Amino acid sequence: MNDLSKTRVCAVVVTFNRKKLLAECLRALQEQLRPVDVILVVDNASTDGTGEMLRAEFPGVEVLALKKNGGGAGGFYAGMKHAFEAGFDWIWLMDDDGKPAPDCLQLLLEAASESSEMPGVVLPVQQDNLGRFYGINIGKRGVAGEIVECGKVERGAYLFTFVGPLISRAVVERVGLPIKEFFIWLDDFEYALRIQKMGAPMLAVPQAHFFHDPGGIVKEVYFLGRRSVRAQQPAWKIYYGARNGLYIITRAHFTPREITPFFLNEFKLLLGDLIYESERWPRMRMRLRGIRDGLSGRLGKRH
């Protein structure tokens, strides 16, 4: 058992030009059965009136207004740094398009309190608008559904996204902050890998739900009679996925056997761009640029 009766939690919400979704997220945070000690909104230089909305509707929320849009990675870096330097015991991370269930924080802290060893990360399960569970992986395998079906708190070496993880101060002290230069995509994956290597205990809490629809447009395609699904992302985002993914695997001591599937997958995606996409050449150029910059270690905002 761990005494968390005096623990202080800061919720860090990163936002950019989505004030309606942000307001829904903040209301969900204000309705937590175990109150959040401080709600910190990291405003990534929004231009849609987010600042005015926050001042008018959420005067009790702390705002960290960035001078320029640092992407999700830059926002989480700034928010975690701010919360850590303010002395919080736990940092609760989320995007503006997610909503924790009213008992989410309470259940996460209860799981940490009842654990035989103080965890470094406590994870809720994400649930989309169709009721499907996701957001917790072991390697490539999604295990959120299995954890919910099992019905008990599970310990494991998980990979996770920045949608609801509760991260302890001790973890930040040891592994540092996310790589802000990633701009978007895979900053959370890289951070989870660092925590895995550190060996910090991670708990997954099946009853703690975080409502989050990953969104995006997908389309079905067929090649040689086989069906597959392609996510429709703008070309500039494809660059960051390829670059950051390659940066991670070439610097995280992956074996050649583990690296090979990444290149095979990128080749398949390039082929898919050529065959199925109307903007095939911009997409292929951005993917190839991402591979080049990932190999050379060229990070930062590049679109």
Secondary structure, DSSP 8 states (H G I E B T S, - for coil): ----TT--EEEEEEESS-HHHHHHHHHHHHT-SS--SEEEEEE-S--SSHHHHHHHH-TTSEEEE-SS--HHHHHHHHHHHHHHHTT-SEEEEEETTEEE-TTHHHHHHHHHHHSSS--SEEEEEEE-TTS-EE-EEETTEE-HHHHHHH-S-EE---EE-SSS-EEEHHHHHHH----GGG-SSSHHHHHHHHHHHHT--EEEEEEEEEEE----EEEEEEETTEEEEEEE--HHHHHHHHHHHHHHHHHTT--HHHHHHHHHHHHHHHHHHHHH-TTHHHHHHHHHHHHHHHHHT--S---
